[in-house]
Amino acid sequence: MKNKVVIVGGGMVGAAAAVQLAKQGAQVTVLEHSPIDAQAVLDDPQIDIRVSAINRFSESLLEKLGAMRLLKATRVAPYYQLEAYEQLGNSLLFDAADVSQTHLGHLIENKLIQASLWAQFAENGVAVETVDTLPTAIEQNLDSITLHYADKSYQADLLIAADGGRSPLRALANIGVTGWQYQQSCMGVLIKLDAPQQYKTWQQFKPSGPIAFLPMRAPYANLIWYQDAQTLAAMSDLSNKQLKERIVEHFFELPGDFSVEQKAIFPLARQHANQYSQGRLVLVGDAAHTINPLAGQGVNLGFKDVAALAECLEELEDLGDSKALKQYERKRRADNLAMMSMMDACYFGFSNDITPLKLLRNGILKIADQAGPLKRKVLEHAMGW
Ligand SMILES: Cc1cc2nc3c(=O)[nH]c(=O)nc-3n(C[C@H](O)[C@H](O)[C@H](O)COP(=O)(O)OP(=O)(O)OC[C@H]3O[C@@H](n4cnc5c(N)ncnc54)[C@H](O)[C@@H]3O)c2cc1C
């Protein structure tokens, strides 16, 4: 008999887990409070301001799940280079050619990634149910786990929490988190550029916080602007024309004239679940870890969770085997923690104007840019390998 898997949350990570486990033979049900019509989203010309830099590892997972084929027919944009700048200082340039690759990854709207995975549900027998209330209790015994709502219950062999950073399921299971709220937030700005297709994504580290340029399918691009929350809140009241003036002052290297199309503010938090599994319950994606978006790694780590979980569960008779779920946790925890810590070291080390640190990081950028093997290692890590 097929193992039953219930996944709460059909975002990018929950949807990937659903397709992957269904392909491995499980009977999967996704519980989602905002279900989507995948085809309508894929056909929608409206650009999503939420965009992710998808690395090569994630691309290969999306390829395997059948999603990449659909995405390539939409508005994806490959990037070949990634550059990090110190303010008025040295820069560190990563190029796909350094590791004999055609590209480093793709910039893709989040809603398209999610929809390309939802489009695989029917073919793989994944069921979707809309839930409009929060779950009330989790009950486990040796053979199964049951998720209760006020009016319905779902019994499964394995329950997956993929319900995002605030994860109601994680809270219901009393799994705590360690982390903090950064003092800054970031503003995402969708711009329409008067320039040919761009292939380099870059970040500039300023004392006031980093800024980043993410080239989407021309003529669009996404700008990320870190600032203290108060300044950003005031900026959100600016008209698009006024915001453009501020951007021109702050972003030194945009490739052409542009208009501001949309803006949104995202709070920043670092959060790590104290455990990734509890009996037959397991956490994936942002439900397990929320990382500073500085290097665009959040959903990439979530896709790595999915791949690791699938590997630990492959050919098991009982997908809720707590030993296998602990093995998944061991595999992923250290990797996620290392990436979070590396992001914080960059974020705190670069976002200030302290002279000795400035000299040190200029030195680091210079050495790193010239050190071939070290650069290759970092690059391979960023690509998810
Ligand atoms: C500004 C910014 C830029 C970023 N850039 C990048 C990038 O370039 N690259 C990258 O890899 N990552 C990036 N990230 C991180 C990335 O967006 C997240 O890691 C990713 O969205 C997490 O996916 P998820 O599926 O785990 O969670 P979510 O996207 O939060 O999805 C959770 C899903 O669960 C549903 N849900 C929630 N609660 C319930 C409930 N009670 N019942 C049923 N359903 C529920 C929601 O509707 C949603 O569909 C960025 C983040 C930010 C803020």
The ligand as an ORCA input file, in Angstrom:
! r2SCAN-3c Opt
* xyz 0 1
  C      13.586     40.055     -0.518
  C      13.836     38.586     -0.625
  C      14.613     38.092     -1.665
  C      14.874     36.737     -1.776
  N      15.660     36.285     -2.807
  C      15.961     34.979     -2.885
  C      16.806     34.494     -3.934
  O      17.267     35.234     -4.790
  N      17.096     33.149     -3.955
  C      16.629     32.296     -3.008
  O      16.962     31.095     -3.045
  N      15.808     32.729     -2.021
  C      15.464     34.037     -1.925
  N      14.641     34.487     -0.934
  C      14.085     33.520      0.027
  C      12.877     32.770     -0.543
  O      11.904     33.693     -1.003
  C      12.274     31.882      0.538
  O      13.303     31.070      1.060
  C      11.194     30.978     -0.054
  O      10.087     31.739     -0.464
  C      10.724     29.930      0.953
  O       9.828     29.049      0.326
  P       8.880     28.117      1.196
  O       8.080     27.358      0.199
  O       9.682     27.387      2.207
  O       7.961     29.107      2.034
  P       6.891     30.165      1.529
  O       7.296     30.769      0.242
  O       6.655     31.078      2.680
  O       5.588     29.283      1.262
  C       4.769     28.825      2.313
  C       3.447     28.345      1.737
  O       2.647     27.850      2.796
  C       1.348     28.419      2.739
  N       0.853     28.442      4.109
  C       1.316     29.158      5.147
  N       0.634     28.867      6.271
  C      -0.254     27.910      5.937
  C      -1.223     27.205      6.654
  N      -1.435     27.395      7.964
  N      -2.011     26.302      6.006
  C      -1.828     26.082      4.682
  N      -0.914     26.737      3.946
  C      -0.122     27.629      4.569
  C       1.542     29.774      2.088
  O       0.344     30.216      1.468
  C       2.634     29.465      1.069
  O       2.108     28.983     -0.149
  C      14.348     35.835     -0.816
  C      13.553     36.313      0.233
  C      13.303     37.672      0.328
  C      12.447     38.183      1.468
*
